[in-house]
């Protein structure tokens, strides 16, 4: 597996963990009657996870967003370039 694929997988996991942590904090904040600290922290983590996925999970050739389900993809659905090869 090429280095670019590992990096893409790592960013997918980090973004997913941030989204999950944000959702849990947001849910906990809403259960506490809308307390601002966990609710605000949850919203920030949700936004950070989404922004991270949009910025880091991209095709190394055409730079278009691949999506978080792109771990098993071998080719970019937009330009058709092989994703196992690092762009230099």
The first five atom37 places (N, CA, C, CB, O) and aatype in JSON, in Angstrom:
{
  "aatype": [20, 20, 20, 20, 20, 20, 20, 20, 20, 20, 20, 20, 20, 20, 20, 20, 20, 20, 20, 20, 20, 20, 20, 20, 20, 20, 20, 20, 20, 20, 20, 20, 20, 20, 20, 20, 20, 20, 20, 20, 20, 20, 20, 20, 20, 20, 20, 20, 20, 20, 20, 20, 20, 20, 20, 20, 20, 20, 20, 20, 20, 20, 20, 20, 20, 20, 20, 20, 20, 20, 20, 20, 20, 20, 20, 20, 20, 20, 20, 20, 20, 20, 20, 20, 20, 20, 20, 20],
  "atom_mask": [
    [1, 1, 1, 1, 1],
    [1, 1, 1, 1, 1],
    [1, 1, 1, 1, 1],
    [1, 1, 1, 1, 1],
    [1, 1, 1, 1, 1],
    [1, 1, 1, 1, 1],
    [1, 1, 1, 1, 1],
    [1, 1, 1, 1, 1],
    [1, 1, 1, 1, 1],
    [1, 1, 1, 1, 1],
    [1, 1, 1, 1, 1],
    [1, 1, 1, 1, 1],
    [1, 1, 1, 1, 1],
    [1, 1, 1, 1, 1],
    [1, 1, 1, 1, 1],
    [1, 1, 1, 1, 1],
    [1, 1, 1, 1, 1],
    [1, 1, 1, 1, 1],
    [1, 1, 1, 1, 1],
    [1, 1, 1, 1, 1],
    [1, 1, 1, 1, 1],
    [1, 1, 1, 1, 1],
    [1, 1, 1, 1, 1],
    [1, 1, 1, 1, 1],
    [1, 1, 1, 1, 1],
    [1, 1, 1, 1, 1],
    [1, 1, 1, 1, 1],
    [1, 1, 1, 1, 1],
    [1, 1, 1, 1, 1],
    [1, 1, 1, 1, 1],
    [1, 1, 1, 1, 1],
    [1, 1, 1, 1, 1],
    [1, 1, 1, 1, 1],
    [1, 1, 1, 1, 1],
    [1, 1, 1, 1, 1],
    [1, 1, 1, 1, 1],
    [1, 1, 1, 1, 1],
    [1, 1, 1, 1, 1],
    [1, 1, 1, 1, 1],
    [1, 1, 1, 1, 1],
    [1, 1, 1, 1, 1],
    [1, 1, 1, 1, 1],
    [1, 1, 1, 1, 1],
    [1, 1, 1, 1, 1],
    [1, 1, 1, 1, 1],
    [1, 1, 1, 1, 1],
    [1, 1, 1, 1, 1],
    [1, 1, 1, 1, 1],
    [1, 1, 1, 1, 1],
    [1, 1, 1, 1, 1],
    [1, 1, 1, 1, 1],
    [1, 1, 1, 1, 1],
    [1, 1, 1, 1, 1],
    [1, 1, 1, 1, 1],
    [1, 1, 1, 1, 1],
    [1, 1, 1, 1, 1],
    [1, 1, 1, 1, 1],
    [1, 1, 1, 1, 1],
    [1, 1, 1, 1, 1],
    [1, 1, 1, 1, 1],
    [1, 1, 1, 1, 1],
    [1, 1, 1, 1, 1],
    [1, 1, 1, 1, 1],
    [1, 1, 1, 1, 1],
    [1, 1, 1, 1, 1],
    [1, 1, 1, 1, 1],
    [1, 1, 1, 1, 1],
    [1, 1, 1, 1, 1],
    [1, 1, 1, 1, 1],
    [1, 1, 1, 1, 1],
    [1, 1, 1, 1, 1],
    [1, 1, 1, 1, 1],
    [1, 1, 1, 1, 1],
    [1, 1, 1, 1, 1],
    [1, 1, 1, 1, 1],
    [1, 1, 1, 1, 1],
    [1, 1, 1, 1, 1],
    [1, 1, 1, 1, 1],
    [1, 1, 1, 1, 1],
    [1, 1, 1, 1, 1],
    [1, 1, 1, 1, 1],
    [1, 1, 1, 1, 1],
    [1, 1, 1, 1, 1],
    [1, 1, 1, 1, 1],
    [1, 1, 1, 1, 1],
    [1, 1, 1, 1, 1],
    [1, 1, 1, 1, 1],
    [1, 1, 1, 1, 1]
  ],
  "atom_positions": [
    [[0.85, -1.18, 0.0], [0.0, 0.0, 0.0], [0.9, 1.24, 0.0], [-0.97, 0.0, 1.24], [1.86, 1.32, 0.77]],
    [[0.6, 2.16, -0.83], [1.43, 3.35, -0.98], [1.24, 4.3, 0.19], [1.1, 4.06, -2.29], [0.24, 4.25, 0.91]],
    [[2.2, 5.16, 0.36], [2.19, 6.12, 1.46], [0.99, 7.05, 1.38], [3.47, 6.93, 1.46], [0.42, 7.4, 2.41]],
    [[0.59, 7.46, 0.18], [-0.55, 8.36, 0.02], [-1.85, 7.73, 0.5], [-0.69, 8.77, -1.43], [-2.72, 8.41, 1.05]],
    [[-1.98, 6.43, 0.3], [-3.19, 5.74, 0.75], [-3.25, 5.68, 2.27], [-3.24, 4.32, 0.17], [-4.32, 5.84, 2.85]],
    [[-2.11, 5.46, 2.92], [-2.06, 5.47, 4.38], [-2.4, 6.84, 4.93], [-0.68, 5.04, 4.87], [-3.12, 6.95, 5.92]],
    [[-1.89, 7.87, 4.29], [-2.2, 9.23, 4.75], [-3.68, 9.54, 4.59], [-1.36, 10.26, 3.98], [-4.29, 10.13, 5.47]],
    [[-4.26, 9.13, 3.47], [-5.69, 9.37, 3.24], [-6.52, 8.61, 4.26], [-6.08, 8.95, 1.82], [-7.51, 9.13, 4.77]],
    [[-6.13, 7.38, 4.57], [-6.84, 6.58, 5.57], [-6.71, 7.2, 6.95], [-6.3, 5.15, 5.58], [-7.68, 7.23, 7.71]],
    [[-5.53, 7.7, 7.29], [-5.32, 8.35, 8.59], [-6.19, 9.59, 8.72], [-3.84, 8.72, 8.77], [-6.81, 9.79, 9.77]],
    [[-6.25, 10.43, 7.68], [-7.08, 11.63, 7.75], [-8.55, 11.28, 7.81], [-6.82, 12.53, 6.54], [-9.32, 12.0, 8.46]],
    [[-8.98, 10.2, 7.17], [-10.37, 9.76, 7.27], [-10.69, 9.36, 8.71], [-10.65, 8.57, 6.31], [-11.75, 9.71, 9.24]],
    [[-9.78, 8.64, 9.34], [-10.0, 8.22, 10.73], [-10.0, 9.41, 11.68], [-8.92, 7.23, 11.15], [-10.86, 9.5, 12.56]],
    [[-9.07, 10.32, 11.51], [-9.02, 11.49, 12.4], [-10.28, 12.34, 12.24], [-7.76, 12.34, 12.11], [-10.88, 12.76, 13.23]],
    [[-10.69, 12.58, 11.0], [-11.92, 13.33, 10.76], [-13.14, 12.64, 11.33], [-12.11, 13.56, 9.28], [-14.01, 13.28, 11.91]],
    [[-13.21, 11.33, 11.17], [-14.32, 10.56, 11.72], [-14.37, 10.59, 13.23], [-14.24, 9.15, 11.24], [-15.44, 10.68, 13.82]],
    [[-13.2, 10.5, 13.86], [-13.16, 10.57, 15.33], [-13.57, 11.94, 15.83], [-11.76, 10.23, 15.83], [-14.27, 12.04, 16.84]],
    [[-13.14, 12.99, 15.14], [-13.56, 14.34, 15.54], [-15.07, 14.51, 15.38], [-12.82, 15.4, 14.71], [-15.72, 15.11, 16.23]],
    [[-15.62, 13.99, 14.29], [-17.07, 14.06, 14.09], [-17.82, 13.29, 15.17], [-17.43, 13.53, 12.71], [-18.83, 13.77, 15.68]],
    [[-17.34, 12.1, 15.51], [-18.0, 11.29, 16.54], [-17.92, 11.96, 17.91], [-17.37, 9.89, 16.6], [-18.9, 12.01, 18.64]],
    [[-16.74, 12.48, 18.25], [-16.59, 13.16, 19.54], [-17.46, 14.41, 19.59], [-15.11, 13.54, 19.78], [-18.06, 14.7, 20.63]],
    [[-17.54, 15.13, 18.5], [-18.4, 16.31, 18.45], [-19.86, 15.96, 18.61], [-18.19, 17.05, 17.15], [-20.59, 16.65, 19.31]],
    [[-20.29, 14.88, 17.97], [-21.69, 14.46, 18.08], [-22.01, 14.04, 19.51], [-21.98, 13.3, 17.11], [-23.08, 14.36, 20.02]],
    [[-21.08, 13.32, 20.16], [-21.31, 12.91, 21.55], [-21.38, 14.11, 22.49], [-20.22, 11.96, 22.01], [-22.24, 14.17, 23.36]],
    [[-20.48, 15.06, 22.31], [-20.5, 16.25, 23.16], [-21.75, 17.09, 22.91], [-19.26, 17.1, 22.91], [-22.34, 17.62, 23.86]],
    [[-22.14, 17.21, 21.69], [-23.36, 17.96, 21.37], [-24.58, 17.29, 21.99], [-23.53, 18.08, 19.84], [-25.44, 17.96, 22.54]],
    [[-24.64, 15.97, 21.9], [-25.74, 15.22, 22.48], [-25.74, 15.37, 24.0], [-25.64, 13.74, 22.1], [-26.79, 15.57, 24.6]],
    [[-24.55, 15.28, 24.63], [-24.46, 15.44, 26.09], [-24.88, 16.85, 26.5], [-23.03, 15.15, 26.57], [-25.57, 17.03, 27.51]],
    [[-24.48, 17.84, 25.75], [-24.85, 19.21, 26.06], [-26.35, 19.43, 25.96], [-24.13, 20.17, 25.15], [-26.93, 20.15, 26.77]],
    [[-26.97, 18.81, 24.97], [-28.42, 18.94, 24.82], [-29.16, 18.19, 25.92], [-28.85, 18.43, 23.46], [-30.23, 18.62, 26.35]],
    [[-28.6, 17.07, 26.38], [-29.22, 16.34, 27.49], [-29.11, 17.12, 28.8], [-28.57, 14.97, 27.64], [-29.96, 16.98, 29.67]],
    [[-28.08, 17.93, 28.93], [-27.91, 18.74, 30.14], [-28.74, 20.01, 30.1], [-26.44, 19.09, 30.33], [-28.5, 20.93, 30.89]],
    [[-29.68, 20.07, 29.22], [-30.54, 21.25, 29.14], [-29.95, 22.36, 28.3], [-30.81, 21.76, 30.5], [-30.26, 23.53, 28.52]],
    [[-29.14, 22.02, 27.35], [-28.56, 23.02, 26.47], [-27.41, 23.8, 27.11], [-29.61, 23.98, 26.04], [-27.17, 24.96, 26.77]],
    [[-26.69, 23.15, 28.03], [-25.54, 23.82, 28.64], [-24.55, 24.22, 27.57], [-24.86, 22.91, 29.69], [-24.25, 23.42, 26.68]],
    [[-24.04, 25.43, 27.63], [-23.29, 25.99, 26.52], [-21.91, 25.36, 26.32], [-23.13, 27.46, 26.72], [-21.43, 25.29, 25.19]],
    [[-21.24, 24.89, 27.39], [-19.87, 24.39, 27.24], [-19.8, 23.1, 26.41], [-19.25, 24.14, 28.61], [-19.08, 23.08, 25.41]],
    [[-20.51, 22.02, 26.78], [-20.41, 20.82, 25.93], [-21.07, 21.01, 24.57], [-21.03, 19.64, 26.63], [-20.63, 20.43, 23.57]],
    [[-22.13, 21.8, 24.52], [-22.8, 22.04, 23.25], [-21.88, 22.8, 22.29], [-24.1, 22.81, 23.46], [-21.77, 22.44, 21.12]],
    [[-21.24, 23.84, 22.78], [-20.31, 24.62, 21.95], [-19.1, 23.82, 21.54], [-19.86, 25.86, 22.68], [-18.65, 23.9, 20.39]],
    [[-18.56, 23.03, 22.47], [-17.4, 22.2, 22.14], [-17.78, 21.13, 21.11], [-16.83, 21.53, 23.42], [-17.0, 20.82, 20.21]],
    [[-18.98, 20.58, 21.24], [-19.45, 19.59, 20.28], [-19.61, 20.18, 18.89], [-20.76, 19.0, 20.73], [-19.23, 19.56, 17.89]],
    [[-20.17, 21.38, 18.82], [-20.31, 22.04, 17.52], [-18.95, 22.35, 16.9], [-21.12, 23.34, 17.66], [-18.76, 22.17, 15.69]],
    [[-18.0, 22.8, 17.72], [-16.66, 23.08, 17.21], [-15.99, 21.82, 16.68], [-15.8, 23.7, 18.31], [-15.35, 21.84, 15.62]],
    [[-16.12, 20.71, 17.41], [-15.52, 19.46, 16.95], [-16.19, 18.95, 15.68], [-15.6, 18.39, 18.04], [-15.53, 18.42, 14.79]],
    [[-17.51, 19.1, 15.59], [-18.21, 18.71, 14.36], [-17.71, 19.53, 13.17], [-19.73, 18.89, 14.52], [-17.44, 18.98, 12.1]],
    [[-17.59, 20.82, 13.35], [-17.1, 21.68, 12.27], [-15.65, 21.36, 11.91], [-17.23, 23.15, 12.67], [-15.29, 21.33, 10.74]],
    [[-14.82, 21.12, 12.93], [-13.41, 20.81, 12.68], [-13.26, 19.48, 11.94], [-12.62, 20.76, 14.0], [-12.46, 19.38, 11.01]],
    [[-14.02, 18.46, 12.33], [-13.95, 17.17, 11.65], [-14.41, 17.26, 10.2], [-14.8, 16.15, 12.38], [-13.8, 16.67, 9.31]],
    [[-15.48, 18.01, 9.97], [-15.96, 18.18, 8.59], [-14.98, 18.97, 7.74], [-17.29, 18.88, 8.59], [-14.74, 18.61, 6.59]],
    [[-14.43, 20.04, 8.3], [-13.46, 20.84, 7.55], [-12.19, 20.05, 7.26], [-13.11, 22.12, 8.31], [-11.62, 20.15, 6.17]],
    [[-11.75, 19.26, 8.24], [-10.55, 18.45, 8.05], [-10.76, 17.44, 6.92], [-10.17, 17.72, 9.35], [-9.88, 17.24, 6.08]],
    [[-11.92, 16.8, 6.91], [-12.21, 15.84, 5.84], [-12.25, 16.53, 4.48], [-13.54, 15.11, 6.12], [-11.74, 16.0, 3.5]],
    [[-12.85, 17.69, 4.42], [-12.94, 18.41, 3.14], [-11.57, 18.86, 2.63], [-13.84, 19.62, 3.28], [-11.35, 18.91, 1.42]],
    [[-10.66, 19.18, 3.54], [-9.36, 19.7, 3.14], [-8.36, 18.58, 2.86], [-8.81, 20.62, 4.22], [-7.58, 18.68, 1.91]],
    [[-8.36, 17.52, 3.67], [-7.31, 16.51, 3.58], [-7.63, 15.28, 2.74], [-6.98, 16.07, 4.92], [-6.71, 14.63, 2.24]],
    [[-8.91, 14.94, 2.56], [-9.26, 13.73, 1.82], [-9.53, 14.12, 0.38], [-10.5, 13.0, 2.46], [-10.68, 14.26, -0.04]],
    [[-8.46, 14.29, -0.38], [-8.55, 14.76, -1.76], [-7.68, 13.89, -2.66], [-8.13, 16.24, -1.87], [-6.74, 13.23, -2.22]],
    [[-8.02, 13.92, -3.93], [-7.22, 13.22, -4.93], [-5.88, 13.96, -5.05], [-7.96, 13.16, -6.32], [-5.86, 15.18, -5.14]],
    [[-4.76, 13.22, -5.05], [-3.47, 13.9, -5.16], [-3.22, 14.51, -6.54], [-2.36, 12.93, -4.83], [-2.27, 15.28, -6.71]],
    [[-4.04, 14.17, -7.53], [-3.83, 14.68, -8.88], [-4.76, 15.83, -9.23], [-4.0, 13.56, -9.87], [-4.3, 16.9, -9.63]],
    [[-6.08, 15.61, -9.09], [-7.02, 16.67, -9.48], [-7.47, 17.51, -8.28], [-8.25, 16.05, -10.15], [-8.14, 18.53, -8.47]],
    [[-7.11, 17.12, -7.07], [-7.38, 17.85, -5.83], [-8.87, 17.97, -5.51], [-6.78, 19.22, -5.91], [-9.26, 18.86, -4.75]],
    [[-9.72, 17.11, -6.07], [-11.15, 17.14, -5.75], [-11.41, 16.23, -4.56], [-12.0, 16.69, -6.98], [-10.68, 15.27, -4.32]],
    [[-12.46, 16.54, -3.81], [-12.82, 15.8, -2.6], [-13.21, 14.37, -2.95], [-13.96, 16.5, -1.86], [-14.02, 14.14, -3.85]],
    [[-12.65, 13.41, -2.23], [-12.92, 12.0, -2.5], [-14.04, 11.44, -1.63], [-11.67, 11.19, -2.29], [-14.7, 10.49, -2.05]],
    [[-14.27, 11.98, -0.47], [-15.27, 11.45, 0.45], [-14.64, 10.52, 1.46], [-16.36, 10.72, -0.32], [-13.54, 10.01, 1.25]],
    [[-15.34, 10.31, 2.55], [-14.78, 9.48, 3.61], [-14.91, 7.99, 3.31], [-15.45, 9.8, 4.93], [-14.32, 7.18, 4.03]],
    [[-15.65, 7.62, 2.3], [-15.78, 6.2, 1.92], [-14.73, 5.81, 0.89], [-17.18, 5.92, 1.37], [-14.87, 4.79, 0.23]],
    [[-13.68, 6.61, 0.74], [-12.7, 6.39, -0.32], [-11.57, 5.47, 0.07], [-12.14, 7.7, -0.75], [-10.63, 5.31, -0.71]],
    [[-11.61, 4.84, 1.25], [-10.5, 4.0, 1.68], [-10.23, 2.83, 0.73], [-10.76, 3.46, 3.06], [-9.07, 2.49, 0.5]],
    [[-11.27, 2.23, 0.18], [-11.08, 1.08, -0.69], [-10.94, 1.43, -2.16], [-12.22, 0.15, -0.53], [-10.73, 0.54, -2.98]],
    [[-11.04, 2.67, -2.5], [-10.97, 3.08, -3.9], [-9.54, 2.97, -4.43], [-11.48, 4.52, -4.07], [-8.58, 3.31, -3.73]],
    [[-9.41, 2.51, -5.65], [-8.1, 2.43, -6.29], [-7.9, 3.55, -7.3], [-7.93, 1.08, -6.98], [-6.77, 3.89, -7.65]],
    [[-9.01, 4.11, -7.77], [-8.95, 5.18, -8.78], [-9.85, 6.33, -8.36], [-9.37, 4.64, -10.19], [-10.88, 6.13, -7.71]],
    [[-9.46, 7.53, -8.72], [-10.26, 8.72, -8.44], [-11.52, 8.67, -9.31], [-9.44, 10.03, -8.72], [-11.42, 8.44, -10.51]],
    [[-12.71, 8.89, -8.73], [-13.92, 8.87, -9.54], [-14.05, 10.1, -10.45], [-15.13, 8.78, -8.64], [-14.88, 10.1, -11.36]],
    [[-13.25, 11.13, -10.2], [-13.34, 12.37, -10.97], [-12.39, 12.38, -12.18], [-13.05, 13.55, -10.08], [-12.8, 12.69, -13.3]],
    [[-11.13, 12.04, -11.93], [-10.14, 12.11, -13.02], [-9.65, 10.74, -13.47], [-8.95, 12.94, -12.58], [-9.03, 10.63, -14.53]],
    [[-9.92, 9.69, -12.71], [-9.53, 8.34, -13.09], [-8.09, 7.98, -12.76], [-9.75, 8.17, -14.53], [-7.63, 6.91, -13.14]],
    [[-7.37, 8.86, -12.06], [-5.97, 8.59, -11.72], [-5.89, 7.51, -10.63], [-5.26, 9.89, -11.25], [-6.77, 7.41, -9.78]],
    [[-4.83, 6.7, -10.68], [-4.61, 5.67, -9.67], [-4.26, 6.34, -8.34], [-3.48, 4.69, -10.1], [-3.36, 7.17, -8.26]],
    [[-4.99, 5.97, -7.29], [-4.78, 6.6, -5.99], [-3.65, 5.95, -5.2], [-6.06, 6.55, -5.18], [-3.21, 6.49, -4.19]],
    [[-3.17, 4.78, -5.65], [-2.08, 4.11, -4.95], [-0.73, 4.72, -5.26], [-2.06, 2.64, -5.31], [0.27, 4.37, -4.62]],
    [[-0.67, 5.63, -6.21], [0.58, 6.27, -6.63], [0.63, 7.67, -6.05], [0.7, 6.32, -8.18], [-0.36, 8.4, -6.11]],
    [[1.77, 8.05, -5.48], [1.93, 9.39, -4.94], [2.18, 10.39, -6.06], [3.08, 9.44, -3.93], [2.97, 10.14, -6.96]],
    [[1.5, 11.52, -6.0], [1.73, 12.6, -6.98], [2.99, 13.35, -6.6], [0.52, 13.59, -7.03], [3.19, 13.7, -5.44]],
    [[3.83, 13.58, -7.55], [5.08, 14.29, -7.26], [5.1, 15.59, -8.02], [6.32, 13.43, -7.62], [6.07, 16.35, -7.93]]
  ]
}
